[in-house]
């Protein structure tokens, strides 16, 4: 059975001036699909087997190509936006006919010239389309272990759970909301993170900050930078609320106290006499 969005090995059944008709070898109900003449090998003959990718042409007919698409059916990847129209964005996926990303499948408005993380699926009419709702098309099992550093793309933000991230644009991961401090990465933004945990099913839980003893150095530097910019003054301390600390420095109150304590211990700063 011919299936669009996939590669198949098909047999040449007849050669014509405008191309070659291909079909599955030995099928009971053989369907034929056209491979345009410009893609037919010069020495091709009836009976030869060719590996082709199947998709729909501009008239919604199944057509074959020997070109390599940038996405296969039910896989995710990054594609460049070539054009934005009234019905959605058209993406460059390596074939003559660009791929439609409908507005209903955009988690943020796609802009011409940018790259978006998306997956290839078939819509209700059986046409190939792109979607930015990539969660169903990501893999759970990754090669990464706890405390490894990873890079991924934020593809969804949830007020209840946090940020959903596609590590390597391929593996499913979550940055829990309690790990989010300061400026929160936006959908479509690339992030570097640490693997905080790997669930039994392979899904990763990420943290944007390093382990406490490693992060403390960066946090202490951030406090020093703040004081240098404010004439050596530090208006925050033990009595400041967690929300005030988060707003001012993008860190938890516990992290703030560790960093401030380190600066006191090293004699870099001194407490004002009460």
Number of C-alpha atoms within 10 A of each C-alpha: 11 17 12 21 21 15 20 19 14 22 21 23 18 15 17 9 7 12 15 25 22 27 22 20 14 8 9 8 9 13 12 19 20 20 24 17 15 11 13 18 11 8 6 13 15 13 13 13 18 18 14 19 22 22 22 16 14 10 6 11 12 18 20 25 21 17 13 13 18 15 20 18 18 17 17 28 22 19 22 18 22 17 16 19 11 7 11 17 23 23 28 19 21 14 15 12 14 18 21 24 25 19 18 13 17 17 17 15 13 23 14 15 13 12 17 25 23 28 25 24 21 15 11 7 7 11 18 18 21 27 22 25 17 25 19 11 19 20 18 17 16 16 7 15 15 13 16 12 16 15 14 21 25 22 24 20 19 10 8 8 12 17 25 22 31 27 25 14 21 22 22 24 27 21 23 18 16 10 15 19 16 13 10 15 14 15 18 19 14 18 16 14 20 21 21 19 17 19 10 9 8 18 17 26 20 27 21 18 18 16 12 13 11 10 14 21 14 14 22 20 14 16 18 20 12 16 15 12 10 11 8 12 12 16 8 13 12 11 6 11 13 15 12 14 21 18 14 13 17 19 20 21 19 13 19 24 17 19 24 23 15 17 18 13 11 9 10 10 16 10 8 7 4 3
